[in-house]
């Protein structure tokens, strides 16, 4: 196929026919099809794809895309009470200002001399998160909190040489699937029951299932259902008595008011960074962290990059670079890497660092207090509605709580549909992932919700029911 008559595309580099022919000539090929000669003929598409005509005008294209985007129902135009793994928090303007700077936004790989401060920025992020969780070592972010949890468990498996992990039966089902997919070649996930009244992990069931094959006991605090797991130290003690590690997945926005997992026996802490200055972008805005003590058995099992600080030949000058680089999959022996680690969400690490530096210890305390006050007010208001139980579990909640609609005769899907008509995103429907709970929904309240927002929700629910 010669390129004569081929029309260049305004948004594809080097699509001008003369330029493409010159490039083909340089590499000794007659046409573009020769680039794909290894693909069997029987699976090649021999006709043009059925696509609409291209929009070549930049203005027309921009207008077309904006018309499509207008069909979205956004959290800017509606009140949002939906959480379940991605939560609406206030994003300070400085977070967007810093993470959109060219030297951070475009610095993908490379070394310190051409990364214009990225290594230092990530070192500062690691230091801030380490202070928040009271651990020594924090990695460059993973893709999301679920991958961070999976990585923490794979680390535990390698450290202990064992093959089973105990996880809560009320674990986020999406996270469970991701972790199981990530770990199933090396670890088996075994679910631990929960107290039906409080939701707390059933310690007797945990004791029965912890044995010489247990690599780690994993739990979320706050839990996926929003309540605070009160038996953290006991859970860690049971894990340690069995020779296993305690791995805790934490919401960093809670750590201004709740003890960090390191204070109740956690050996590895993981979590989702999205609450720390990241917008709820569809398909983005997620990043995970993993943290441990500064002990060789932990540090050498991190699969991702760790940045450290060191002195230079200039007195009083410091530099930043990789720590134990060879342990990574892109280090000296790629095939011997602990796990494969590809593109990481380093930009979100810088964003989280900016957020934590802005908030400081006092700001994180105020954030946690505001969230807990808002949650308690929301629970009290919803509890006033006939046949609705605003807190399905008899435990203290942080940011999220389960609303029981079973006595209303309505499904969560029906209720959420009615709420949407009033400009409100209702809670996450739990009926499919947790059928034993019937018609129940996970509601999320953060610092962005005002008293009038919560009152509007309560009034809308009364009208729906």
Phi, psi and omega per residue, in radians:
X1 nan 1.912 3.065
X2 -1.377 2.774 -3.068
X3 -1.661 0.192 3.121
X4 -1.096 2.349 3.127
X5 1.436 -0.111 3.141
X6 -1.243 2.331 -3.087
X7 -1.574 2.316 3.123
X8 -1.261 2.685 -3.107
X9 -1.886 2.296 -3.055
X10 -1.168 -0.303 -3.067
X11 -2.002 0.121 3.120
X12 -2.020 2.047 3.141
X13 -1.036 2.537 3.054
X14 1.035 0.544 3.138
X15 -1.605 -0.042 3.068
X16 -1.150 2.243 -3.060
X17 -0.917 -0.761 -3.119
X18 -1.098 -0.671 3.125
X19 -1.173 -0.764 3.140
X20 -1.114 -0.732 3.137
X21 -1.115 -0.648 3.106
X22 -1.140 -0.706 3.119
X23 -1.160 -0.723 3.102
X24 -1.087 -0.737 3.139
X25 -1.071 -0.701 -3.110
X26 -1.081 -0.624 -3.121
X27 -1.730 0.144 3.013
X28 1.362 0.530 3.124
X29 -2.021 2.629 -3.121
X30 -1.527 -0.606 -3.136
X31 -2.685 3.023 -3.086
X32 -1.127 -0.524 -3.114
X33 -1.056 -0.510 -3.134
X34 -1.163 -0.368 3.077
X35 -1.146 -0.390 -3.061
X36 -2.068 0.562 -3.064
X37 -1.123 -0.396 -3.118
X38 -1.331 -0.227 -3.134
X39 -1.424 2.202 -3.117
X40 -0.999 2.469 -3.102
X41 -1.057 -0.601 -3.043
X42 -1.191 -0.292 3.129
X43 -1.860 0.078 3.098
X44 -1.467 2.471 3.059
X45 -1.395 2.129 -3.036
X46 -1.724 0.204 3.134
X47 -2.422 2.908 3.104
X48 -1.201 2.542 3.084
X49 -1.224 2.606 -3.116
X50 -1.421 1.413 -3.105
X51 -2.061 2.653 3.077
X52 -1.165 2.841 3.124
X53 -1.087 2.488 -3.113
X54 -1.190 2.590 3.048
X55 -1.676 1.885 -3.014
X56 -1.595 -0.299 3.106
X57 -1.441 2.225 -3.136
X58 -1.062 -0.718 3.141
X59 -1.112 -0.811 -3.127
X60 -1.105 -0.683 3.132
X61 -1.133 -0.785 3.124
X62 -1.056 -0.749 -3.141
X63 -1.138 -0.710 3.124
X64 -1.069 -0.813 -3.120
X65 -1.146 -0.701 3.124
X66 -1.099 -0.631 3.109
X67 -1.123 -0.663 3.101
X68 -1.171 -0.786 -3.101
X69 -1.087 -0.578 -3.126
X70 -1.069 -0.329 -3.139
X71 -1.303 -0.307 3.128
X72 -1.161 2.522 2.973
X73 -1.752 1.901 -2.968
X74 -1.810 2.931 3.087
X75 -1.395 -0.109 3.025
X76 -1.385 -0.568 -3.090
X77 -1.710 -0.173 -3.109
X78 -2.332 2.789 3.054
X79 -1.520 2.275 -3.009
X80 -1.937 2.152 3.039
X81 -2.092 0.440 -3.117
X82 -1.773 2.261 3.114
X83 -2.285 -2.000 3.057
X84 1.294 0.573 3.079
X85 2.189 -0.340 3.048
X86 -2.476 2.064 -2.912
X87 -2.104 2.595 3.122
X88 -1.537 1.951 3.063
X89 -2.120 2.869 3.043
X90 -1.268 2.323 3.094
X91 -1.892 1.872 3.119
X92 -1.011 2.506 -3.073
X93 -1.007 -0.551 -3.095
X94 -1.135 -0.474 3.116
X95 -1.100 -0.811 3.113
X96 -1.207 -0.608 -3.130
X97 -1.106 -0.779 -3.092
X98 -1.302 -0.806 -3.046
X99 -1.299 -0.112 3.062
X100 -1.696 -0.011 3.081
X101 -1.136 2.427 -3.033
X102 -1.006 -0.681 -3.074
X103 -1.190 -0.382 3.069
X104 -1.667 -0.748 -3.046
X105 -1.123 -0.600 -3.045
X106 -1.819 -0.092 -3.098
X107 -1.420 1.663 -3.050
X108 -1.577 -1.142 3.139
X109 -1.999 -2.329 3.032
X110 1.430 -3.036 -3.085
X111 -2.084 3.014 -3.049
X112 -0.952 -0.607 -3.044
X113 -1.188 -0.339 3.119
X114 -2.133 0.247 -3.138
X115 -1.784 -0.007 2.940
X116 0.870 0.794 3.032
X117 1.704 -0.024 -3.104
X118 -1.099 -0.722 -3.116
X119 -1.095 -0.743 3.125
X120 -1.144 -0.740 -3.140
X121 -1.048 -0.693 3.134
X122 -1.269 -0.590 3.048
X123 -1.097 -0.732 3.131
X124 -1.144 -0.703 3.069
X125 -1.022 -0.850 -3.133
X126 -1.007 -0.735 -3.104
X127 -1.130 -0.717 -3.127
X128 -1.177 -0.761 3.107
X129 -1.170 -0.682 3.106
X130 -1.030 -0.703 3.103
X131 -1.174 -0.678 -3.119
X132 -1.117 -0.747 -3.094
X133 -1.656 -0.025 -3.128
X134 0.971 0.875 3.012
X135 -2.191 3.011 -3.049
X136 -1.693 -0.630 -2.971
X137 -2.163 2.278 3.102
X138 -2.306 2.463 -3.089
X139 -1.556 2.884 2.894
X140 -1.113 2.419 -2.964
X141 -0.961 2.555 2.979
X142 -1.525 -3.079 -3.082
X143 -1.089 -0.697 3.127
X144 -2.837 3.141 -3.112
X145 -1.135 -0.551 3.126
X146 -1.159 -0.724 3.088
X147 -1.179 -0.630 3.098
X148 -1.070 -0.730 3.104
X149 -1.119 -0.760 3.131
X150 -1.093 -0.748 3.117
X151 -1.089 -0.729 3.123
X152 -1.051 -0.698 -3.132
X153 -1.268 -0.652 3.060
X154 -1.115 -0.673 3.057
X155 -1.035 -0.796 -3.139
X156 -1.067 -0.684 3.116
X157 -1.099 -0.725 -3.138
X158 -1.229 -0.674 -3.109
X159 -1.168 -0.752 -3.074
X160 -1.566 -0.358 -3.073
X161 1.251 0.377 -3.104
X162 -1.904 3.021 -2.913
X163 -2.216 0.126 -3.124
X164 -2.243 2.566 3.089
X165 -2.270 2.321 3.096
X166 -1.679 2.215 -3.090
X167 -2.257 2.739 -3.136
X168 -1.208 2.494 3.061
X169 -1.158 -0.416 3.115
X170 -1.623 0.318 3.108
X171 -1.124 2.529 3.050
X172 -0.863 2.135 -3.062
X173 -1.117 -0.638 3.095
X174 -1.126 -0.776 3.116
X175 -1.119 -0.694 3.121
X176 -1.016 -0.788 -3.118
X177 -1.132 -0.727 3.138
X178 -1.132 -0.833 -3.123
X179 -1.105 -0.755 -3.140
X180 -1.094 -0.740 3.128
X181 -1.116 -0.650 -3.110
X182 -1.288 -0.536 -2.982
X183 -1.844 -0.258 -2.892
X184 -1.091 -0.356 3.096
X185 -1.282 -0.299 -3.081
X186 -2.257 -0.416 -3.023
X187 -2.345 2.528 3.050
X188 -1.847 2.248 3.118
X189 -1.576 2.205 -3.141
X190 -2.088 2.197 -3.066
X191 -1.455 2.461 3.107
X192 -1.895 2.360 -3.073
X193 -1.191 3.009 -3.120
X194 -2.361 2.785 3.083
X195 -1.269 2.134 -3.026
X196 -1.155 -0.418 -3.134
X197 -1.480 -0.750 -3.036
X198 -1.789 -0.383 -3.049
X199 1.468 -0.210 -3.106
X200 -1.082 2.625 3.115
X201 -1.022 2.347 3.140
X202 -1.326 1.831 -3.040
X203 -1.176 -0.560 3.114
X204 -1.183 -0.719 3.090
X205 -1.149 -0.644 3.100
X206 -1.098 -0.763 3.130
X207 -1.091 -0.671 -3.139
X208 -1.142 -0.607 -3.022
X209 -1.629 -0.305 3.104
X210 -1.323 2.201 -3.113
X211 -2.630 -2.933 -3.067
X212 -1.197 -0.176 3.092
X213 -1.679 -0.082 -3.059
X214 -1.373 2.048 3.102
X215 -1.448 -0.650 -3.091
X216 -2.741 2.636 2.915
X217 -1.858 2.142 -3.065
X218 -1.981 2.355 2.994
X219 -2.622 2.790 -3.130
X220 -1.832 2.379 3.132
X221 -2.539 1.911 0.010
X222 -1.083 2.741 -3.119
X223 -1.255 2.963 3.078
X224 -1.006 -0.585 3.140
X225 -1.395 -0.010 3.032
X226 1.684 -0.288 -3.106
X227 -1.434 2.695 3.137
X228 -1.460 2.196 3.104
X229 -1.293 1.901 -2.992
X230 -1.419 -0.361 -3.066
X231 -1.694 0.608 -3.072
X232 -0.952 -0.817 -3.115
X233 -1.152 -0.718 3.121
X234 -1.111 -0.699 3.119
X235 -1.096 -0.789 3.124
X236 -1.111 -0.682 3.130
X237 -1.103 -0.729 3.121
X238 -1.101 -0.723 3.103
X239 -1.070 -0.824 -3.085
X240 -1.178 -0.625 3.101
X241 -1.099 -0.500 3.116
X242 -1.549 0.039 -3.129
X243 1.396 0.262 -3.124
X244 -1.764 2.991 3.063
X245 -1.704 2.682 3.046
X246 -1.741 2.086 -3.123
X247 -2.069 2.141 -3.055
X248 -2.133 2.287 3.051
X249 -1.733 2.145 -2.985
X250 -2.150 2.638 3.002
X251 -1.587 1.975 -3.060
X252 -1.084 -0.408 -3.140
X253 -1.234 -0.197 -3.141
X254 -1.574 -0.183 -2.913
X255 -1.409 0.014 2.976
X256 -1.414 -0.304 -3.091
X257 -2.206 -0.200 -3.132
X258 -2.111 2.464 3.108
X259 -0.997 2.468 3.058
X260 -1.208 2.667 -3.094
X261 -0.982 -0.477 3.129
X262 -1.090 -0.339 -3.139
X263 -1.512 -0.129 3.043
X264 -2.260 0.710 2.889
X265 1.628 0.067 -3.113
X266 -1.167 2.364 3.065
X267 -1.616 -0.623 3.092
X268 -2.292 2.311 3.115
X269 -2.016 2.316 3.084
X270 -2.232 2.904 3.121
X271 -3.136 3.019 3.132
X272 -1.760 2.244 -3.094
X273 -1.529 -0.148 -3.021
X274 -0.919 -0.612 3.112
X275 -1.119 -0.243 -3.026
X276 -1.693 1.158 2.992
X277 1.586 0.352 -3.092
X278 -2.065 2.293 3.098
X279 -1.212 2.765 3.103
X280 -1.484 1.157 3.106
X281 -1.225 2.413 3.116
X282 -1.185 2.046 -3.133
X283 1.437 0.124 3.136
X284 -2.645 -2.965 3.130
X285 1.282 0.333 3.098
X286 -2.010 2.530 3.083
X287 -2.808 2.547 -3.110
X288 -2.132 2.727 3.088
X289 -2.249 2.701 3.039
X290 -2.300 2.409 -3.070
X291 -2.407 2.515 3.118
X292 -2.524 3.081 2.971
X293 -1.299 2.799 3.132
X294 -1.446 1.259 3.088
X295 -2.192 2.449 -3.029
X296 -0.988 -0.664 -3.097
X297 -1.102 -0.477 3.075
X298 -1.518 -0.879 -3.043
X299 -1.003 -0.732 -3.063
X300 -1.309 -0.105 3.084
X301 -1.771 -0.048 3.020
X302 -1.150 2.230 3.098
X303 -1.487 -0.318 -3.033
X304 -1.782 3.032 -3.046
X305 -1.240 2.527 3.039
X306 -2.211 2.264 3.137
X307 -1.858 2.411 3.141
X308 -2.180 3.003 3.128
X309 -2.004 2.498 3.124
X310 -2.617 2.784 3.100
X311 -1.370 2.762 3.094
X312 -1.953 -3.070 -3.139
X313 -1.235 -0.266 3.082
X314 -1.548 2.203 -3.117
X315 -1.053 2.211 3.132
X316 1.454 0.027 3.142
X317 -1.825 2.544 -3.106
X318 -2.215 2.673 3.082
X319 -2.267 2.920 -3.057
X320 -2.299 2.394 -3.128
X321 -2.873 -3.131 -3.090
X322 -1.175 2.530 3.035
X323 -1.888 2.243 3.110
X324 0.865 0.935 -3.037
X325 -1.044 -0.566 -3.050
X326 -1.125 -0.317 -3.130
X327 -1.329 -0.232 -3.086
X328 -1.443 2.841 -3.140
X329 -1.258 -0.271 3.089
X330 -1.881 0.275 3.099
X331 -1.456 -2.613 -3.016
X332 -1.161 -0.689 -3.104
X333 -2.079 1.478 -3.048
X334 -0.974 -0.734 -3.074
X335 -1.234 -0.205 3.127
X336 -1.852 0.225 3.142
X337 -1.094 2.620 -3.134
X338 -1.049 -0.795 3.050
X339 -2.597 2.792 3.038
X340 -1.346 2.298 3.078
X341 -2.213 2.016 3.134
X342 -1.718 -2.461 -3.139
X343 -0.989 2.309 -3.124
X344 -1.981 2.929 -3.074
X345 -1.695 0.954 -3.072
X346 -1.057 -0.612 -3.129
X347 -1.044 -0.661 3.115
X348 -1.250 -0.461 3.037
X349 -1.119 -0.764 3.093
X350 -1.078 -0.713 3.129
X351 -1.073 -0.806 3.121
X352 -1.076 -0.663 3.098
X353 -1.099 -0.742 3.099
X354 -1.068 -0.784 -3.125
X355 -1.063 -0.826 -3.105
X356 -1.173 -0.647 3.114
X357 -1.147 -0.641 3.120
X358 -1.217 -0.797 -3.067
X359 -1.238 -0.789 -3.069
X360 1.158 3.053 -3.127
X361 -1.009 -0.744 -3.114
X362 -1.160 -0.720 3.123
X363 -1.086 -0.678 3.131
X364 -1.199 -0.602 3.067
X365 -1.138 -0.818 -3.136
X366 -1.099 -0.662 3.094
X367 -1.042 -0.888 -3.126
X368 -1.093 -0.736 3.134
X369 -1.119 -0.747 3.141
X370 -1.095 -0.750 3.129
X371 -1.081 -0.814 -3.101
X372 -1.151 -0.658 3.094
X373 -1.127 -0.773 3.134
X374 -1.098 -0.704 3.133
X375 -1.110 -0.787 -3.120
X376 -1.116 -0.656 3.101
X377 -1.160 -0.743 -3.136
X378 -1.100 -0.738 3.131
X379 -1.090 -0.769 -3.132
X380 -1.105 -0.728 -3.129
X381 -1.181 -0.755 -3.120
X382 -1.219 -0.561 3.131
X383 -1.127 -0.331 3.134
X384 -1.295 -0.253 -3.093
X385 -1.393 2.326 -3.137
X386 -1.030 2.400 3.043
X387 1.181 0.205 3.110
X388 -2.042 2.300 3.058
X389 -1.899 1.989 -2.974
X390 -1.337 -0.336 3.093
X391 -2.351 1.722 -3.042
X392 -1.121 -0.400 -3.138
X393 -1.989 2.461 -3.132
X394 -1.498 1.207 3.142
X395 -2.578 2.823 3.108
X396 -1.305 2.319 -3.077
X397 -1.862 2.578 3.007
X398 -2.216 2.028 3.019
X399 1.285 -0.682 -3.114
X400 -2.281 2.660 3.117
X401 -2.712 2.691 -3.081
X402 -1.668 2.198 3.089
X403 -1.785 2.191 -3.091
X404 -1.654 2.016 -3.140
X405 -1.868 0.214 -2.990
X406 -1.049 -0.580 -3.087
X407 -1.453 -0.079 -3.078
X408 -1.456 -0.322 -3.070
X409 1.358 0.094 3.115
X410 -1.956 2.619 3.051
X411 -1.528 2.758 3.087
X412 -1.065 -0.648 3.126
X413 -1.058 -0.758 3.110
X414 -1.126 -0.774 -3.119
X415 -1.104 -0.794 -3.133
X416 -1.114 -0.596 3.076
X417 -1.105 -0.741 3.111
X418 -1.162 -0.693 3.125
X419 -1.134 -0.660 -3.130
X420 -1.094 -0.590 3.088
X421 -1.104 -0.408 -3.132
X422 -1.769 0.221 3.099
X423 1.350 0.550 -3.119
X424 -2.264 2.266 2.969
X425 -1.485 2.020 3.130
X426 -1.352 -3.077 -3.086
X427 -1.278 2.896 3.126
X428 -1.181 2.223 3.123
X429 -1.222 2.088 -3.108
X430 -1.699 -0.014 -2.971
X431 -1.140 -0.493 -3.136
X432 -1.486 -0.788 -3.109
X433 -1.298 -0.546 -3.120
X434 -2.308 1.233 -3.069
X435 -1.023 -0.440 -3.138
X436 -1.140 -0.284 -3.138
X437 -1.628 -0.087 3.111
X438 1.160 -2.443 -3.118
X439 -1.503 1.570 -3.127
X440 -2.348 2.648 -3.117
X441 -2.357 2.550 3.132
X442 -1.671 1.956 -3.133
X443 -1.734 2.543 -3.101
X444 -2.128 2.267 3.079
X445 -2.286 2.237 -3.136
X446 -2.195 -2.884 -3.131
X447 -1.222 -0.251 -3.095
X448 -1.418 -0.241 -3.095
X449 -1.498 2.207 3.103
X450 -1.590 2.956 3.072
X451 -1.017 -0.714 -3.128
X452 -1.163 -0.587 3.072
X453 -1.064 -0.826 -3.092
X454 -1.198 -0.690 3.086
X455 -1.094 -0.699 3.128
X456 -1.105 -0.701 3.095
X457 -1.076 -0.842 -3.115
X458 -1.061 -0.753 3.126
X459 -1.145 -0.685 3.131
X460 -1.158 -0.673 3.109
X461 -1.144 -0.717 3.090
X462 -1.040 -0.761 -3.131
X463 -1.148 -0.655 -3.140
X464 -1.170 -0.583 -2.991
X465 -1.755 nan nan
